[in-house]
Amino acid sequence: EPRVAYESAATLTPPAVKIPSIRALRVKIPYVEIRDVKENQLVTSIEILSPVNKRNPGLETYRKKRLLLQEHFVSLLEIDLLRAGNRPFSHPSLPGSDYLVLLWRAMSGESEAWTMSIRDKLPVVPVPLKSPDPDVRLDLGKAFNLVYERSNYRGEINYEKEPPSPPLSEEDWLWMKQLLKSKTENPV
C-alpha cells in the first residue's frame, strides 16, 4: 500500500515562509453614460482615466472598450488628468502634454483634443448628445473643484511633499510651490 510506504511518524518540517493568498481586487473605474432615454441607447461615454487604464493589463482592456464604443457609434469623451502611465491613444500630430482630454464623435472619423500643462486652466469641452440636440458644455475646472471640495481632498493630500512620478520640471516645481504659498497666504 502506497500510504504505508510513504507515511511517517516524524515531525513535520515547517515551511520556509508563509505567503498570503493573492486575491483579485475589483476596481471601480469612474465613467458617465449619456443615454437616449426613449430608446435606452448609449450616445456618449465620458471616461475618467485612472492609473489602471494607463498600465497593463488594464490599458489593453480599456483600449478594447474604446474600440467597442467606436464600433457601436458611441461618442467618447476621455479625460486624462494623470501625468503617469501610458496614454490609450497616441497620434503623431498630438503634442506632448501633462494632461489630455480627447473627444471622438461617433461617425465623424476624427478626434478633437485639448492638451494642458500642469499650469493651464482645465477646459470647457463639448459633450455630444443625440442629433439633432446640440452639445452641452462641461466645465472641467468647475467639476474638478466641486469634487475636490465635496471629497475633502484638502485634508487628505500633503502638499508639502513632492508630487508623484513622473517628476515635475524645475520650472513647474517652482511654479507649484509659489501657487501653494499664495493659496496658504490668501485662502479662498
TIFI-590997 format. One line per field, with one value per residue: x, y, z of N, C-alpha, C, O in turn; residue in one letter; chain; residue number from 1. Coordinates in nm, 3 decimals. Example, Ala and Ser with C-alpha at 12.3 -4.5 7.8 and 13.67 -1.06 7.14 Angstrom:
BEGIN
n.c1 <- c(1.319	1.285)
n.c2 <- c(-0.569	-0.225)
n.c3 <- c(0.780	0.708)
ca.c1 <- c(1.230	1.367)
ca.c2 <- c(-0.450	-0.106)
ca.c3 <- c(0.780	0.714)
c.c1 <- c(1.320	1.290)
c.c2 <- c(-0.330	0.003)
c.c3 <- c(0.780	0.787)
o.c1 <- c(1.424	1.341)
o.c2 <- c(-0.332	0.114)
o.c3 <- c(0.846	0.804)
rest <- c(a	s)
kette <- c(A	A)
nr <- c(1	2)
// end
This chain:
BEGIN
n.c1 <- c(0.084	0.065	0.036	0.136	0.400	0.503	0.417	0.495	0.594	0.741	0.827	0.664	0.814	0.866	0.734	0.939	0.853	0.549	0.306	0.080	-0.241	-0.312	-0.557	-0.783	-0.850	-1.137	-1.176	-1.326	-1.393	-1.432	-1.699	-1.925	-2.240	-2.416	-2.734	-2.990	-3.296	-3.547	-3.498	-3.315	-3.048	-2.700	-2.528	-2.311	-2.006	-1.840	-1.526	-1.318	-0.993	-0.807	-0.525	-0.522	-0.620	-0.403	-0.188	-0.070	-0.246	-0.475	-0.468	-0.477	-0.727	-0.888	-0.837	-0.962	-1.225	-1.261	-1.245	-1.468	-1.675	-1.646	-1.703	-1.970	-2.073	-2.068	-2.012	-1.710	-1.577	-1.281	-1.104	-0.801	-0.628	-0.392	-0.048	0.128	0.196	0.083	-0.068	-0.387	-0.435	-0.257	-0.102	0.078	0.043	-0.039	0.047	0.297	0.200	0.100	-0.159	-0.459	-0.751	-0.976	-1.192	-1.389	-1.607	-1.896	-1.917	-1.772	-1.508	-1.284	-1.087	-1.109	-0.886	-0.773	-0.501	-0.306	-0.086	0.052	0.014	-0.195	-0.536	-0.819	-1.013	-1.330	-1.541	-1.711	-1.994	-2.121	-2.457	-2.750	-2.827	-3.091	-3.005	-2.811	-2.461	-2.372	-2.211	-1.927	-1.770	-1.469	-1.288	-1.456	-1.604	-1.398	-1.310	-1.544	-1.570	-1.331	-1.372	-1.607	-1.517	-1.327	-1.048	-0.852	-0.775	-0.670	-0.449	-0.102	0.049	0.301	0.483	0.678	0.527	0.386	0.558	0.562	0.858	0.826	0.919	1.187	1.100	0.816	0.790	0.880	0.685	0.456	0.513	0.510	0.245	0.110	0.206	0.089	-0.179	-0.187	-0.129	-0.342	-0.612	-0.905)
n.c2 <- c(-0.118	0.222	0.427	0.331	0.298	0.558	0.721	0.872	0.887	1.094	1.431	1.710	1.907	2.247	2.512	2.723	2.978	3.160	3.253	3.503	3.456	3.573	3.783	3.876	4.213	4.411	4.688	4.996	5.187	5.516	5.643	5.808	5.778	5.894	5.870	5.796	5.829	5.743	5.531	5.389	5.400	5.409	5.707	5.883	5.822	5.914	5.897	5.880	5.864	5.629	5.519	5.243	5.226	5.307	5.138	4.806	4.508	4.655	4.868	4.754	4.632	4.858	4.984	4.804	4.843	5.110	5.072	4.909	5.087	5.273	5.108	5.069	5.312	5.512	5.815	5.930	6.077	6.133	6.171	6.256	6.313	6.245	6.233	6.023	5.696	5.517	5.659	5.576	5.648	5.759	5.983	6.109	6.387	6.482	6.687	6.662	6.659	6.742	6.675	6.546	6.581	6.410	6.391	6.180	6.183	6.007	5.853	6.054	6.035	6.164	6.298	6.531	6.724	6.840	6.974	7.010	7.178	7.143	7.391	7.507	7.618	7.407	7.292	7.397	7.174	7.018	6.801	6.550	6.504	6.319	6.356	6.562	6.725	6.984	6.996	6.975	7.181	7.105	7.208	7.148	7.243	7.359	7.132	6.968	7.123	7.119	6.844	6.815	6.983	6.870	6.616	6.654	6.664	6.843	6.802	6.551	6.534	6.577	6.860	6.948	6.762	6.634	6.600	6.290	6.055	6.106	6.309	6.664	6.934	7.162	7.428	7.396	7.287	7.495	7.687	7.556	7.548	7.822	7.882	7.727	7.856	8.110	8.038	7.952	8.186	8.344	8.216	8.080)
n.c3 <- c(0.000	-0.093	0.098	0.337	0.266	0.237	0.448	0.762	1.103	1.176	1.275	1.126	0.875	0.909	0.702	0.492	0.449	0.485	0.260	0.187	0.036	-0.291	-0.391	-0.643	-0.693	-0.709	-0.902	-0.917	-1.191	-1.278	-1.477	-1.700	-1.845	-2.125	-2.226	-2.466	-2.356	-2.442	-2.623	-2.480	-2.558	-2.576	-2.607	-2.560	-2.393	-2.104	-2.000	-1.725	-1.681	-1.492	-1.291	-1.346	-1.607	-1.751	-1.752	-1.818	-1.714	-1.757	-1.940	-2.200	-2.184	-2.154	-2.401	-2.572	-2.492	-2.577	-2.854	-2.893	-2.821	-3.030	-3.250	-3.206	-3.259	-3.058	-2.903	-2.751	-2.468	-2.333	-2.041	-1.922	-1.655	-1.541	-1.497	-1.509	-1.652	-1.952	-2.232	-2.365	-2.624	-2.903	-3.133	-3.412	-3.456	-3.217	-2.955	-2.695	-2.353	-2.015	-1.941	-2.095	-2.285	-2.475	-2.748	-2.925	-3.177	-3.259	-3.571	-3.702	-3.782	-3.691	-3.417	-3.145	-2.957	-2.641	-2.497	-2.205	-1.982	-1.653	-1.552	-1.683	-1.715	-1.668	-1.944	-2.094	-2.233	-2.515	-2.488	-2.668	-2.769	-2.871	-3.211	-3.317	-3.109	-2.958	-2.855	-2.506	-2.262	-2.073	-1.796	-1.702	-1.509	-1.315	-1.243	-1.142	-0.922	-0.766	-0.702	-0.561	-0.336	-0.219	-0.159	0.029	-0.018	0.047	0.312	0.285	0.114	0.112	0.057	0.092	0.021	-0.254	-0.576	-0.706	-0.926	-1.281	-1.231	-1.178	-1.396	-1.323	-1.348	-1.339	-1.083	-0.919	-0.987	-0.888	-0.611	-0.556	-0.617	-0.421	-0.195	-0.225	-0.203	0.061	0.197	0.117	0.164	0.009)
ca.c1 <- c(0.000	0.149	0.027	0.227	0.536	0.550	0.375	0.596	0.557	0.836	0.774	0.653	0.911	0.793	0.762	1.038	0.781	0.405	0.275	-0.066	-0.305	-0.337	-0.694	-0.808	-0.925	-1.229	-1.150	-1.432	-1.339	-1.542	-1.743	-2.061	-2.304	-2.524	-2.821	-3.119	-3.389	-3.657	-3.453	-3.211	-2.932	-2.582	-2.493	-2.175	-1.945	-1.736	-1.432	-1.218	-0.889	-0.744	-0.397	-0.547	-0.639	-0.281	-0.083	-0.124	-0.334	-0.591	-0.455	-0.528	-0.871	-0.951	-0.829	-1.068	-1.351	-1.265	-1.275	-1.607	-1.759	-1.641	-1.773	-2.114	-2.104	-2.087	-1.911	-1.627	-1.503	-1.181	-1.040	-0.679	-0.565	-0.281	0.077	0.200	0.135	0.075	-0.197	-0.452	-0.441	-0.145	-0.105	0.195	0.013	-0.078	0.166	0.317	0.138	0.076	-0.297	-0.522	-0.894	-0.993	-1.331	-1.414	-1.750	-1.944	-1.933	-1.706	-1.381	-1.171	-1.095	-1.072	-0.801	-0.734	-0.381	-0.281	0.026	0.009	-0.016	-0.312	-0.673	-0.890	-1.102	-1.473	-1.544	-1.845	-2.039	-2.219	-2.586	-2.805	-2.875	-3.047	-2.974	-2.675	-2.370	-2.375	-2.076	-1.878	-1.662	-1.388	-1.232	-1.563	-1.634	-1.284	-1.315	-1.659	-1.534	-1.224	-1.432	-1.701	-1.446	-1.236	-0.910	-0.760	-0.722	-0.616	-0.328	0.008	0.103	0.441	0.563	0.691	0.423	0.429	0.622	0.697	0.896	0.797	1.037	1.226	1.010	0.683	0.801	0.885	0.554	0.363	0.543	0.463	0.098	0.071	0.238	-0.014	-0.306	-0.174	-0.135	-0.472	-0.707	-1.033)
ca.c2 <- c(0.000	0.341	0.507	0.271	0.315	0.696	0.788	0.864	0.945	1.201	1.566	1.783	2.013	2.373	2.580	2.831	3.105	3.154	3.359	3.527	3.436	3.695	3.786	3.982	4.326	4.476	4.832	5.071	5.290	5.611	5.682	5.862	5.744	5.979	5.777	5.836	5.765	5.681	5.404	5.336	5.385	5.482	5.810	5.929	5.772	6.002	5.811	5.950	5.763	5.601	5.451	5.110	5.242	5.354	5.035	4.672	4.466	4.744	4.952	4.679	4.615	4.986	5.006	4.721	4.912	5.225	5.020	4.863	5.207	5.328	5.015	5.085	5.451	5.587	5.919	5.906	6.189	6.069	6.274	6.202	6.412	6.175	6.252	5.896	5.588	5.524	5.704	5.478	5.699	5.843	6.021	6.195	6.530	6.515	6.734	6.612	6.746	6.676	6.626	6.537	6.550	6.367	6.366	6.111	6.192	5.893	5.869	6.173	5.998	6.235	6.330	6.666	6.708	6.954	6.939	7.107	7.160	7.150	7.531	7.553	7.603	7.297	7.350	7.371	7.088	6.976	6.663	6.524	6.441	6.259	6.451	6.696	6.805	7.040	6.956	7.050	7.220	7.052	7.290	7.053	7.312	7.371	6.996	6.925	7.196	7.070	6.712	6.839	7.038	6.775	6.497	6.699	6.629	6.938	6.737	6.420	6.542	6.651	6.945	6.979	6.658	6.643	6.521	6.157	6.041	6.150	6.435	6.791	7.012	7.260	7.543	7.361	7.266	7.629	7.746	7.493	7.596	7.961	7.875	7.679	7.963	8.215	7.983	7.949	8.324	8.401	8.106	8.119)
ca.c3 <- c(0.000	-0.101	0.219	0.435	0.220	0.246	0.571	0.866	1.232	1.202	1.289	1.001	0.851	0.894	0.575	0.499	0.452	0.456	0.166	0.183	-0.094	-0.367	-0.441	-0.741	-0.640	-0.802	-0.904	-0.985	-1.278	-1.298	-1.610	-1.707	-1.972	-2.174	-2.298	-2.521	-2.263	-2.516	-2.681	-2.392	-2.643	-2.531	-2.703	-2.527	-2.271	-2.050	-1.927	-1.646	-1.672	-1.363	-1.315	-1.404	-1.752	-1.816	-1.745	-1.846	-1.822	-1.771	-2.059	-2.315	-2.161	-2.184	-2.546	-2.632	-2.463	-2.669	-2.987	-2.891	-2.825	-3.165	-3.340	-3.182	-3.289	-2.934	-2.884	-2.633	-2.411	-2.248	-1.958	-1.863	-1.567	-1.476	-1.571	-1.518	-1.729	-2.098	-2.284	-2.451	-2.760	-2.944	-3.273	-3.437	-3.450	-3.080	-2.883	-2.559	-2.252	-1.886	-1.937	-2.227	-2.299	-2.613	-2.785	-3.050	-3.209	-3.337	-3.716	-3.755	-3.841	-3.632	-3.275	-3.102	-2.839	-2.559	-2.422	-2.099	-1.891	-1.513	-1.522	-1.759	-1.665	-1.733	-2.046	-2.106	-2.351	-2.556	-2.467	-2.774	-2.743	-2.992	-3.310	-3.352	-2.991	-2.960	-2.747	-2.381	-2.222	-1.947	-1.742	-1.625	-1.392	-1.216	-1.196	-1.061	-0.795	-0.691	-0.647	-0.464	-0.214	-0.159	-0.113	0.132	-0.052	0.111	0.431	0.250	0.033	0.171	-0.049	0.122	-0.045	-0.399	-0.642	-0.750	-1.057	-1.318	-1.165	-1.246	-1.437	-1.221	-1.364	-1.290	-0.938	-0.859	-1.007	-0.795	-0.475	-0.547	-0.614	-0.288	-0.099	-0.238	-0.151	0.208	0.244	0.082	0.143	-0.050)
c.c1 <- c(0.088	0.149	0.126	0.371	0.588	0.515	0.480	0.542	0.650	0.765	0.772	0.762	0.835	0.829	0.864	0.970	0.633	0.371	0.124	-0.120	-0.330	-0.477	-0.708	-0.893	-1.017	-1.205	-1.263	-1.368	-1.453	-1.572	-1.886	-2.116	-2.416	-2.608	-2.943	-3.222	-3.498	-3.618	-3.350	-3.083	-2.818	-2.538	-2.347	-2.131	-1.836	-1.650	-1.328	-1.108	-0.833	-0.610	-0.413	-0.560	-0.508	-0.163	-0.148	-0.146	-0.453	-0.587	-0.512	-0.680	-0.944	-0.948	-0.936	-1.204	-1.368	-1.307	-1.421	-1.704	-1.762	-1.717	-1.925	-2.159	-2.146	-1.976	-1.838	-1.555	-1.411	-1.104	-0.921	-0.608	-0.454	-0.156	0.149	0.124	0.136	-0.064	-0.257	-0.452	-0.316	-0.157	0.012	0.165	-0.031	0.045	0.175	0.256	0.122	-0.060	-0.359	-0.671	-0.914	-1.140	-1.334	-1.565	-1.789	-1.964	-1.866	-1.574	-1.262	-1.196	-1.057	-0.993	-0.774	-0.615	-0.354	-0.154	-0.030	-0.034	-0.144	-0.443	-0.739	-0.995	-1.250	-1.486	-1.688	-1.871	-2.148	-2.345	-2.634	-2.859	-3.028	-3.011	-2.831	-2.592	-2.403	-2.231	-2.044	-1.756	-1.579	-1.329	-1.335	-1.597	-1.523	-1.288	-1.430	-1.630	-1.429	-1.282	-1.522	-1.631	-1.343	-1.092	-0.809	-0.697	-0.654	-0.479	-0.224	0.076	0.247	0.534	0.570	0.584	0.476	0.491	0.522	0.729	0.856	0.928	1.067	1.133	0.872	0.683	0.803	0.750	0.454	0.386	0.494	0.310	0.049	0.096	0.130	-0.148	-0.303	-0.190	-0.272	-0.575	-0.842	-1.145)
c.c2 <- c(0.124	0.420	0.457	0.299	0.457	0.767	0.767	0.928	1.061	1.336	1.634	1.889	2.143	2.438	2.692	2.966	3.079	3.277	3.380	3.504	3.570	3.685	3.900	4.090	4.380	4.626	4.897	5.184	5.387	5.638	5.732	5.824	5.843	5.888	5.847	5.759	5.688	5.543	5.331	5.307	5.470	5.578	5.853	5.864	5.871	5.915	5.897	5.847	5.753	5.536	5.313	5.117	5.272	5.260	4.899	4.595	4.559	4.831	4.880	4.657	4.744	5.015	4.924	4.787	5.032	5.180	4.975	4.981	5.266	5.239	5.026	5.231	5.531	5.691	5.894	6.034	6.128	6.178	6.211	6.313	6.348	6.193	6.120	5.797	5.614	5.569	5.597	5.519	5.780	5.870	6.116	6.344	6.575	6.561	6.670	6.710	6.668	6.608	6.629	6.508	6.522	6.338	6.300	6.112	6.074	5.935	5.993	6.140	6.075	6.264	6.475	6.647	6.842	6.908	7.050	7.074	7.170	7.292	7.582	7.530	7.486	7.355	7.323	7.295	7.050	6.830	6.637	6.456	6.381	6.369	6.451	6.783	6.857	6.984	7.034	7.079	7.163	7.134	7.200	7.117	7.322	7.234	6.945	6.991	7.148	6.935	6.728	6.887	6.936	6.652	6.528	6.655	6.722	6.876	6.604	6.425	6.628	6.731	6.987	6.879	6.684	6.556	6.385	6.162	6.057	6.284	6.557	6.853	7.111	7.382	7.514	7.342	7.401	7.700	7.689	7.539	7.739	7.965	7.831	7.785	8.072	8.166	7.979	8.088	8.386	8.289	8.158	8.093)
c.c3 <- c(0.000	0.029	0.324	0.395	0.244	0.377	0.677	0.992	1.266	1.209	1.153	0.991	0.832	0.760	0.596	0.512	0.427	0.372	0.163	0.042	-0.159	-0.425	-0.540	-0.676	-0.748	-0.789	-0.981	-1.062	-1.308	-1.446	-1.600	-1.842	-2.002	-2.263	-2.355	-2.438	-2.337	-2.569	-2.595	-2.470	-2.587	-2.641	-2.684	-2.396	-2.230	-1.960	-1.856	-1.617	-1.531	-1.392	-1.378	-1.555	-1.825	-1.801	-1.768	-1.718	-1.846	-1.895	-2.181	-2.304	-2.197	-2.333	-2.619	-2.610	-2.556	-2.808	-2.997	-2.896	-2.966	-3.264	-3.326	-3.198	-3.165	-2.925	-2.752	-2.594	-2.305	-2.173	-1.886	-1.786	-1.484	-1.560	-1.594	-1.607	-1.878	-2.140	-2.374	-2.598	-2.787	-3.093	-3.296	-3.427	-3.310	-3.002	-2.745	-2.460	-2.123	-1.886	-2.076	-2.210	-2.446	-2.638	-2.922	-3.071	-3.296	-3.482	-3.774	-3.824	-3.789	-3.485	-3.253	-2.973	-2.772	-2.478	-2.322	-2.026	-1.749	-1.477	-1.588	-1.686	-1.739	-1.828	-2.021	-2.238	-2.387	-2.522	-2.571	-2.721	-2.875	-3.083	-3.310	-3.232	-2.997	-2.843	-2.620	-2.343	-2.085	-1.905	-1.650	-1.500	-1.280	-1.157	-1.104	-0.924	-0.706	-0.626	-0.538	-0.330	-0.144	-0.102	-0.006	0.107	0.014	0.235	0.404	0.182	0.103	0.060	-0.022	0.052	-0.195	-0.463	-0.687	-0.890	-1.169	-1.254	-1.248	-1.293	-1.325	-1.225	-1.306	-1.139	-0.867	-0.870	-0.907	-0.651	-0.455	-0.538	-0.476	-0.181	-0.105	-0.184	0.002	0.266	0.222	0.059	0.094	0.048)
o.c1 <- c(0.179	0.253	0.192	0.456	0.707	0.581	0.545	0.455	0.639	0.656	0.865	0.796	0.746	0.940	0.874	1.021	0.598	0.403	0.048	-0.052	-0.363	-0.510	-0.650	-0.994	-0.978	-1.213	-1.293	-1.297	-1.558	-1.481	-1.957	-2.047	-2.499	-2.560	-2.993	-3.232	-3.537	-3.697	-3.303	-3.018	-2.836	-2.514	-2.270	-2.208	-1.751	-1.696	-1.260	-1.128	-0.815	-0.583	-0.328	-0.517	-0.503	-0.050	-0.266	-0.071	-0.524	-0.692	-0.587	-0.751	-1.049	-1.045	-0.992	-1.289	-1.477	-1.392	-1.487	-1.805	-1.869	-1.788	-1.999	-2.269	-2.243	-1.858	-1.896	-1.482	-1.456	-1.046	-0.938	-0.537	-0.426	-0.157	0.224	0.005	0.183	-0.165	-0.185	-0.469	-0.275	-0.215	0.044	0.255	-0.058	0.138	0.075	0.262	0.130	-0.075	-0.316	-0.710	-0.875	-1.205	-1.288	-1.640	-1.721	-2.021	-1.900	-1.533	-1.150	-1.309	-0.983	-1.030	-0.754	-0.625	-0.376	-0.118	-0.147	-0.110	-0.194	-0.458	-0.716	-1.059	-1.288	-1.445	-1.776	-1.781	-2.256	-2.339	-2.567	-2.927	-3.088	-2.987	-2.740	-2.646	-2.455	-2.139	-2.125	-1.652	-1.615	-1.319	-1.303	-1.616	-1.551	-1.272	-1.415	-1.660	-1.436	-1.244	-1.513	-1.681	-1.278	-1.022	-0.694	-0.578	-0.587	-0.402	-0.254	0.152	0.308	0.651	0.482	0.552	0.597	0.477	0.405	0.640	0.854	1.034	0.981	1.092	0.816	0.586	0.736	0.705	0.376	0.291	0.441	0.253	-0.044	0.018	0.086	-0.224	-0.407	-0.253	-0.315	-0.619	-0.886	-1.261)
o.c2 <- c(0.134	0.475	0.537	0.321	0.475	0.865	0.663	1.015	1.119	1.352	1.619	1.953	2.150	2.422	2.748	3.057	2.985	3.390	3.285	3.531	3.668	3.591	4.007	4.063	4.392	4.683	4.861	5.267	5.346	5.653	5.703	5.835	5.873	5.835	5.945	5.637	5.578	5.449	5.224	5.204	5.587	5.536	5.859	5.853	5.908	5.866	5.977	5.755	5.853	5.500	5.270	5.026	5.265	5.297	4.880	4.613	4.543	4.866	4.939	4.664	4.741	5.067	4.970	4.785	5.055	5.242	5.001	4.975	5.303	5.290	4.997	5.268	5.605	5.657	5.843	6.093	6.080	6.267	6.124	6.396	6.390	6.170	6.107	5.813	5.717	5.521	5.534	5.435	5.861	5.792	6.195	6.422	6.693	6.482	6.629	6.831	6.545	6.496	6.705	6.422	6.602	6.268	6.356	6.053	6.044	6.040	6.035	6.212	6.056	6.257	6.535	6.565	6.943	6.814	7.167	6.957	7.202	7.312	7.688	7.437	7.467	7.454	7.239	7.345	7.049	6.746	6.695	6.364	6.391	6.461	6.343	6.903	6.784	6.931	7.146	7.009	7.172	7.130	7.179	7.052	7.296	7.220	6.887	6.925	7.138	6.914	6.662	6.837	6.919	6.590	6.437	6.612	6.684	6.896	6.549	6.330	6.739	6.676	7.055	6.910	6.746	6.449	6.367	6.261	6.024	6.363	6.553	6.828	7.139	7.433	7.596	7.378	7.419	7.765	7.763	7.567	7.772	8.042	7.890	7.800	8.120	8.244	8.001	8.108	8.471	8.268	8.267	8.119)
o.c3 <- c(0.083	0.067	0.390	0.482	0.270	0.412	0.685	0.987	1.374	1.155	1.073	1.091	0.747	0.710	0.705	0.577	0.355	0.409	0.141	-0.057	-0.093	-0.498	-0.523	-0.612	-0.864	-0.680	-1.094	-1.006	-1.358	-1.527	-1.504	-1.943	-1.917	-2.363	-2.299	-2.449	-2.295	-2.561	-2.633	-2.451	-2.555	-2.754	-2.780	-2.301	-2.311	-1.857	-1.919	-1.538	-1.461	-1.507	-1.456	-1.625	-1.948	-1.832	-1.740	-1.622	-1.945	-1.950	-2.258	-2.404	-2.262	-2.388	-2.718	-2.699	-2.608	-2.872	-3.097	-2.966	-3.015	-3.351	-3.420	-3.156	-3.166	-2.938	-2.656	-2.674	-2.202	-2.236	-1.801	-1.844	-1.372	-1.681	-1.691	-1.634	-1.926	-2.089	-2.451	-2.686	-2.704	-3.169	-3.207	-3.393	-3.288	-2.984	-2.686	-2.480	-2.121	-1.836	-2.163	-2.131	-2.531	-2.560	-3.021	-2.995	-3.395	-3.511	-3.885	-3.915	-3.837	-3.436	-3.331	-2.888	-2.839	-2.400	-2.349	-2.009	-1.730	-1.382	-1.552	-1.606	-1.858	-1.796	-1.939	-2.343	-2.301	-2.527	-2.564	-2.640	-2.978	-3.039	-3.304	-3.248	-3.037	-2.746	-2.627	-2.386	-1.992	-1.971	-1.534	-1.396	-1.164	-1.036	-0.999	-0.822	-0.584	-0.508	-0.434	-0.224	-0.022	-0.008	0.046	0.199	0.034	0.261	0.492	0.192	0.148	-0.019	-0.105	0.027	-0.254	-0.412	-0.703	-0.962	-1.151	-1.225	-1.371	-1.236	-1.241	-1.121	-1.233	-1.073	-0.766	-0.776	-0.847	-0.578	-0.348	-0.460	-0.422	-0.087	0.000	-0.126	0.066	0.370	0.300	-0.053	0.132	0.017)
rest <- c(e	p	r	v	a	y	e	s	a	a	t	l	t	p	p	a	v	k	i	p	s	i	r	a	l	r	v	k	i	p	y	v	e	i	r	d	v	k	e	n	q	l	v	t	s	i	e	i	l	s	p	v	n	k	r	n	p	g	l	e	t	y	r	k	k	r	l	l	l	q	e	h	f	v	s	l	l	e	i	d	l	l	r	a	g	n	r	p	f	s	h	p	s	l	p	g	s	d	y	l	v	l	l	w	r	a	m	s	g	e	s	e	a	w	t	m	s	i	r	d	k	l	p	v	v	p	v	p	l	k	s	p	d	p	d	v	r	l	d	l	g	k	a	f	n	l	v	y	e	r	s	n	y	r	g	e	i	n	y	e	k	e	p	p	s	p	p	l	s	e	e	d	w	l	w	m	k	q	l	l	k	s	k	t	e	n	p	v)
kette <- c(A	A	A	A	A	A	A	A	A	A	A	A	A	A	A	A	A	A	A	A	A	A	A	A	A	A	A	A	A	A	A	A	A	A	A	A	A	A	A	A	A	A	A	A	A	A	A	A	A	A	A	A	A	A	A	A	A	A	A	A	A	A	A	A	A	A	A	A	A	A	A	A	A	A	A	A	A	A	A	A	A	A	A	A	A	A	A	A	A	A	A	A	A	A	A	A	A	A	A	A	A	A	A	A	A	A	A	A	A	A	A	A	A	A	A	A	A	A	A	A	A	A	A	A	A	A	A	A	A	A	A	A	A	A	A	A	A	A	A	A	A	A	A	A	A	A	A	A	A	A	A	A	A	A	A	A	A	A	A	A	A	A	A	A	A	A	A	A	A	A	A	A	A	A	A	A	A	A	A	A	A	A	A	A	A	A	A	A)
nr <- c(1	2	3	4	5	6	7	8	9	10	11	12	13	14	15	16	17	18	19	20	21	22	23	24	25	26	27	28	29	30	31	32	33	34	35	36	37	38	39	40	41	42	43	44	45	46	47	48	49	50	51	52	53	54	55	56	57	58	59	60	61	62	63	64	65	66	67	68	69	70	71	72	73	74	75	76	77	78	79	80	81	82	83	84	85	86	87	88	89	90	91	92	93	94	95	96	97	98	99	100	101	102	103	104	105	106	107	108	109	110	111	112	113	114	115	116	117	118	119	120	121	122	123	124	125	126	127	128	129	130	131	132	133	134	135	136	137	138	139	140	141	142	143	144	145	146	147	148	149	150	151	152	153	154	155	156	157	158	159	160	161	162	163	164	165	166	167	168	169	170	171	172	173	174	175	176	177	178	179	180	181	182	183	184	185	186	187	188)
// end
